[in-house]
């Protein structure tokens, strides 16, 4: 990684510290070298990463699967990075069949808002 040549020993330790925290609870980071480069660039420049998660509010249910990514976002936030949660209300209204044989029924704007408010 080119950025490693520019980082001091202290900065390299900070990159590795952040990566070790982010690796916790993750089976795999794809591609890890790209994340390493982004964290190194952030440490070098002093600018936090912007980490985004988009959610589809087609249902008001929150399940255990959501907690995994939300906890990972919190780790990035605790490391000083910016976290942005995006609720795709338009996607929720038009539906996303994700391989199903038929499309979901389109939700009204009111029902979509009820799912995330």
N, C-alpha and C positions, 0 to 999 in steps of 0.2 A: 504494500500500500504506500503510495507516494507521500501521503500526509504524515506517516510515521517518521520520515526523515526530518520533518520540520518540528515535531513535538519534542518537548523536553521530557526527561525521565518522569517528572511529576505529572505531566499531562498524559503520558503513556499509562501511568498507573491509574489515572482518573478514567481513561477510556476503558481499561480492563475492569475497573470497579463497576462502572455503569453496565458493561456487558454482562458481568457476573450476576448482577441484580436482574437484568432483563432475561437472562437465560433461565432463571429460576422458574420452575413450573412450565417451561416450554419444552415440548418434545424436540422441536427443530426450529431454527430460524432460517428462512429462505429469502434471499441469499444472505448469509451471515456476514460475508465480507463487505457487502454493500452497507449493511447497518453499521459495521465497524467503521467504515470510511465516513459515514454521515456523523456518527458520534465523535470521531476524531476531528472532523471539520468543525463541529459545534464547539468542542473543547478549545480548539485552536482559535476560533473567531470570537468565542464568548456569546454566540447567538444560539438560543435554544432551538431544538428541533420542533417542528409542528407535526404532531401525531393526530391523525383524524380517524374517527370511527363513524361509519354511516349505518343507521338502523332503519328498518322498514316498519312503520307503525301500523301494520295491517291487523295487529291483534294487541290487546292491552296486557296480555300475559307476559310476565318476565319469568324466565326459567333459569336453572342453574348454569346453562351454557352462556348466558349473558354475563354472569359474574366473572367468568374466566377473562374475557376481554376487558371488562371494566376494571378488574384488579390490575391487569397489565397496563392499562392506561394510567391508573393511579401510580404505578411504579415509575412510568415516564414522567409524570407530573412531580412526584417526589424527588426526581433527579434534576428538576429545574426546567423541564421541557414544557412546551405549550400543548395542551390537549384540546381538541375540538370535537364535540359530539354533534353529528349531523343527523337530523330526523327527516327522512325523505317522505314528506307527506304526499307528494305527487305520485311517487312510486307506490306508496301504500294505497292510493286511490285507484290507480289503473291496474294494479296487480302485477305479480311476477310469478309465472307458473313454474319456474325452475324444473323443467323436465316433466311436469304433469301432463296428462293427456288433454286436459282442458284448462282454460284460463280461469283464474279466480274471478268471482263476481266483483265488479267495480264498486268501491265504497264511496259514499258521499263524503264531502269535505267535513261535515259535522261528525260522522262516525270515525273518520280518520283522526280528527282532533281529539275525540273522546279517548282514543287508544293511547295517546301520549300525554294527555293533560291530567 
